[in-house]
Amino acid sequence: MNTNRIVSMKSVHPPYAAPALPDDVIEIGLLLPTQRAADLLRLAQDRQISVGQLLRKLIDRELAVSC
């Protein structure tokens, strides 16, 4: 059973009340040029993962390098 909550982006950064829990998720809107979206979809299909999984992997990799 998935117990994740979708929370507001405001709740992950002080000084806002009701901080997000580690298992919470946040929906982020993303505007991309059509060709980039098509490229992401093709890359995800090549790797047999969803675009969401691909983006999370890319984000995780970049955060690991910069943190």
PLY file of the C-alpha trace (Angstrom):
ply
format ascii 1.0
element vertex 67
property float x
property float y
property float z
element edge 66
property int vertex1
property int vertex2
end_header
0.00 0.00 0.00
1.37 3.40 -1.02
1.38 5.74 1.96
2.98 8.73 0.22
1.19 12.05 0.45
1.26 14.74 -2.20
2.23 17.97 -0.46
2.67 21.59 -1.47
6.09 22.75 -2.65
5.86 25.40 0.08
6.00 22.72 2.76
9.51 21.54 1.90
11.24 24.82 2.70
11.10 26.95 5.85
9.49 29.12 7.12
6.30 27.35 6.06
4.34 25.26 8.54
3.56 21.54 8.19
6.91 20.34 6.84
6.91 17.47 4.38
7.72 14.00 5.64
10.54 12.01 3.96
8.07 9.73 2.12
5.89 12.57 0.83
5.93 13.47 -2.85
5.54 16.78 -4.65
4.14 17.24 -8.13
6.24 19.66 -10.18
5.00 21.13 -13.44
7.54 21.08 -16.25
7.34 23.00 -19.51
9.58 21.61 -22.22
9.95 22.25 -25.91
8.15 19.53 -27.84
11.37 18.04 -29.20
12.90 17.68 -25.73
9.76 15.95 -24.48
9.90 13.58 -27.46
13.60 12.93 -26.78
12.87 12.18 -23.10
10.09 9.79 -24.07
12.32 8.01 -26.59
15.19 7.72 -24.07
12.84 6.37 -21.40
11.42 3.83 -23.85
14.95 2.76 -24.86
15.75 2.14 -21.18
12.35 0.52 -20.59
11.45 2.91 -17.77
8.91 5.70 -17.41
9.76 9.34 -18.09
9.20 9.98 -14.37
11.74 7.31 -13.45
14.20 8.74 -15.96
13.81 12.28 -14.58
14.20 11.06 -10.98
17.42 9.23 -11.95
18.78 12.34 -13.67
17.87 14.53 -10.70
19.34 12.06 -8.19
22.58 11.87 -10.16
22.92 15.66 -10.34
22.10 16.12 -6.66
24.69 13.48 -5.70
27.35 15.39 -7.63
26.46 18.81 -6.25
25.80 17.91 -2.59
0 1
1 2
2 3
3 4
4 5
5 6
6 7
7 8
8 9
9 10
10 11
11 12
12 13
13 14
14 15
15 16
16 17
17 18
18 19
19 20
20 21
21 22
22 23
23 24
24 25
25 26
26 27
27 28
28 29
29 30
30 31
31 32
32 33
33 34
34 35
35 36
36 37
37 38
38 39
39 40
40 41
41 42
42 43
43 44
44 45
45 46
46 47
47 48
48 49
49 50
50 51
51 52
52 53
53 54
54 55
55 56
56 57
57 58
58 59
59 60
60 61
61 62
62 63
63 64
64 65
65 66
